[in-house]
Structure formats: structure tokens, C-alpha cells
Amino acid sequence: MTTTGTAPGLRLTVLVGESDTWHHRPLCTEIVHRAHAAGLAGASVFRGIEGFGASSVVHTQRLLSLSEHLPVAVVIVDTEAKVRAFLPLITELTGGGDGMVTLDACEIVRPGPDSGESR
């Protein structure tokens, strides 16, 4: 893969539970749709297999566990300005204590024209 360059970026990660909702809709889905509407470069949702949060209760997907509140991470990467402009929407959605929000500086790698070719 060749690259056409890199640029500084900011990674926003929102950690919530899979059963967290916003107006009867999954919270992770609401975050992704709002990121899309805000014109951010992209958002991905990753479902965890085990974790705990402020409640200190460990949730797991193991067969013998009945947990339905597994961790979910919504990850958004874009320029720092765009991500910071989006933060108030995240605060609105998670203001009730659901989730944790982290920001990390990152480097965005732009793929070159031959990045889609087979090896």
C-alpha cells in the first residue's frame, strides 16, 4: 500500500452498554447517525465480549452468564476541529451518566491510488 500523505486527527471513543438507549433507540446507533448527519469522516461500532464500568459489575458474553449489557465502543476519527465540534452532541446523548468519552490524538493515513489492488 502506498500513501498519499498523513494528517493529524482526533479519535473520539464513546464507551456505552449495548442496552443503553436514546428515545427507545440503541445509543450506539444514535451516535453513528448523528456523526453521519454532522458530516464526520466515519464512525464504527465495536461490541465487546467482556467489561465493566462505573457500576463495577463485570458483564460477559460467556455461555453461563445472563448479561445483556455488554460493552460497546463507538469510534469516530476526523480532524480535531470536526470532532471537537461534535462533542456537544455526545454530551447531550451521554449526559445522564451513560458511557465514557475519550479523545486521543492520532495520525490519519491517506491511502494512495493502488491501495485497492490485490497482492
Buried (B, 14 or more C-beta within 10 A) or exposed (E): EEEEEEEEBBBBBBBBBBBBBBEEEBBBBBBBEBBEEBEBEEBEBEEBEEBEBEEEEEBBEEEEEEBEBBBBBBBBBBBEEBBEBBEEBBEEBBEEEBBBBEEEEBEBBEEEEEEEEEE
